[in-house]
Structure formats: C-alpha cells, structure tokens
Amino acid sequence: MVHPQLWPHSELNVAACSKDITYDKLSLEEFVAGYAAILLSHSLSPKEKEAREEHLIYLMYLATIYEWQAVLSYHGAVLEIECGHAVWGDSFHHLDARILQRHFKSLVRP
C-alpha cells in the first residue's frame, strides 16, 4: 500500500455502531458519519480535505440516482488512491459508467 487511506467504516464511533461492521455493509447514514469523522481529522492537508469534501458531495448526488450499494462500490474503487494510481483531486469519472451504469434507482414517486 503506497498511500494508506482512511475508510469510513474504520472511523465510526463503536458506541453508536457495531464494531463488526464492514465497508460493504455500510448504510448511507453510517458511511456519512464515518466520512465526516475523516473530514474532521487533523491529519488531512487543506487540499485533500477540500477534494474529499467535493467527493462526498458528488457521492450524495450519485446516491439520489443510483442504488446505494453501487455508490459504495464506486467510492471503494476511488480508494485506488492507496495503490498510488491517483491522488485526491483527480477526476474519477472514468469509474462512473463502469461501476454505476446498470444500477439506477427505481424512481417511483407519489
């Protein structure tokens, strides 16, 4: 691992959530709680913090269109940053079609 990354499930408060929760089982609410804890971390550079904030906003827009599990998989793929293939602030739109395209939500509205 070239650039270890904090994953949302590792930053959850274990008093509020199960300590055995895995990344792929995170609900939207648990994901955001863990992600917010990462954003509050003092170890992020200002540039990385801004890029992560923008990424979270993008993820939440994706979550309005696509099934949550697909959005979670998308974010997991973004964390290829760990392998040194990208850095925070890069575009990850090349992952959009590959991961999300067949996972549209059913948009049944009253």
HULINHU-V757826 format. One record per residue. N is the residue number from 1. RES is the residue in one small letter. PSI is psi in whole degrees, 0 to 359 (none if undefined). D_FIRST is the distance of its C-alpha to the first C-alpha in Angstrom with 2 decimals. Layout:
BEGIN
n & res & psi & d_first
N & RES & PSI & D_FIRST
N & RES & PSI & D_FIRST
END
This chain:
BEGIN
n & res & psi & d_first
1 & m & 116 & 0.00
2 & v & 313 & 3.80
3 & h & 84 & 5.80
4 & p & 139 & 5.93
5 & q & 149 & 9.18
6 & l & 132 & 12.34
7 & w & 142 & 13.76
8 & p & 320 & 17.58
9 & h & 335 & 18.42
10 & s & 348 & 16.74
11 & e & 4 & 19.00
12 & l & 145 & 22.24
13 & n & 115 & 25.15
14 & v & 344 & 25.73
15 & a & 334 & 29.44
16 & a & 337 & 29.64
17 & c & 162 & 27.35
18 & s & 136 & 26.60
19 & k & 346 & 23.94
20 & d & 9 & 23.14
21 & i & 140 & 22.35
22 & t & 161 & 19.44
23 & y & 313 & 17.91
24 & d & 353 & 19.96
25 & k & 5 & 23.11
26 & l & 134 & 23.07
27 & s & 168 & 26.36
28 & l & 316 & 26.64
29 & e & 317 & 27.95
30 & e & 320 & 25.19
31 & f & 310 & 22.54
32 & v & 321 & 24.42
33 & a & 314 & 24.93
34 & g & 320 & 21.25
35 & y & 319 & 20.45
36 & a & 322 & 23.37
37 & a & 322 & 22.11
38 & i & 316 & 18.90
39 & l & 330 & 21.29
40 & l & 351 & 23.37
41 & s & 139 & 20.59
42 & h & 0 & 21.57
43 & s & 354 & 18.08
44 & l & 139 & 17.99
45 & s & 158 & 19.50
46 & p & 321 & 22.64
47 & k & 315 & 21.26
48 & e & 319 & 18.20
49 & k & 315 & 20.63
50 & e & 316 & 23.09
51 & a & 321 & 20.70
52 & r & 322 & 19.53
53 & e & 314 & 23.25
54 & e & 322 & 24.21
55 & h & 318 & 21.58
56 & l & 318 & 23.02
57 & i & 315 & 26.48
58 & y & 317 & 25.62
59 & l & 320 & 24.20
60 & m & 325 & 27.46
61 & y & 317 & 29.53
62 & l & 322 & 27.73
63 & a & 342 & 28.51
64 & t & 343 & 32.18
65 & i & 322 & 32.17
66 & y & 158 & 29.72
67 & e & 143 & 29.24
68 & w & 318 & 26.84
69 & q & 325 & 24.68
70 & a & 320 & 24.18
71 & v & 320 & 23.23
72 & l & 318 & 20.71
73 & s & 321 & 19.20
74 & y & 311 & 19.29
75 & h & 321 & 17.33
76 & g & 321 & 14.69
77 & a & 326 & 14.48
78 & v & 327 & 14.34
79 & l & 16 & 11.10
80 & e & 350 & 9.75
81 & i & 327 & 9.25
82 & e & 327 & 5.65
83 & c & 356 & 5.56
84 & g & 12 & 7.90
85 & h & 350 & 10.92
86 & a & 170 & 12.68
87 & v & 161 & 13.45
88 & w & 133 & 15.70
89 & g & 342 & 19.17
90 & d & 162 & 18.58
91 & s & 137 & 20.73
92 & f & 19 & 19.42
93 & h & 341 & 22.92
94 & h & 342 & 22.02
95 & l & 341 & 20.65
96 & d & 298 & 23.97
97 & a & 319 & 26.18
98 & r & 322 & 23.72
99 & i & 325 & 22.84
100 & l & 337 & 25.87
101 & q & 327 & 28.94
102 & r & 19 & 30.52
103 & h & 37 & 29.84
104 & f & 144 & 32.52
105 & k & 153 & 34.08
106 & s & 119 & 37.70
107 & l & 64 & 39.43
108 & v & 115 & 42.50
109 & r & 146 & 44.12
110 & p & none & 47.44
END
